[in-house]
């Protein structure tokens, strides 16, 4: 499949590209060049409709991996959060459907929930409730994806990711009996690969390396994506 990686030069994209490229023909769209120079690259801004029209040309699906600034207490951070998590996502979805693309994967976050480590998440039907800028705008992004399904019939799968991490680092830092939500690059990539295939309207999935499911139940991901986290700490 020909897959566009929007924000494909960022940290998460850099982690998963080696796995995705084994299965799909990739094109990266970003303001900065990717680490992997072998992947096709188009330079541009997420808020540029003309550039995005060129980016989606000839593609069959896209994964939205973009990450804005992290100085969320500043006005620049506010602008960036809405540009990346809201405006850019909407423009890309609109451009994609105009180009005939009917499959999208949105990298959301468990940050759509407040008090993430203070309660148990039994399923994805728990309404997002974060009020801080990052999680709130990621939540809006999910609603934009839901609207793309309602308005244009685009299948859009939102993956609520948790701290994507190099597998080697995850193994070094994770211990049995100690709760973790961080997720290895390999497990994140396998969730994305599964989400690229699922055509079920709009769906949201909790994706985490919480292999003991102490914080969240990932039964929906197992049922609909055939996905569970595979990484385990060394005994």
Protein Blocks (a to p, Z undefined) as FASTA:
>chain_A
ZZddehilbmklmmmmmmmmmmpccddddfbdcfblmbccddddfklmklmmmmmgopab
dcdfbdcdfblmbmklmmmmmmmmmmmmmmmmmmmmmnopabdcddddfklpghkllccc
fbfklccfbfbfklmmmmmmmmmmmmmmmmnopacdddddehiadfklmmmmpcehiacf
bdcfklmmmmmmmmmmpcghjadddddfklnommbccklmmmmnopacfbdcdZZ
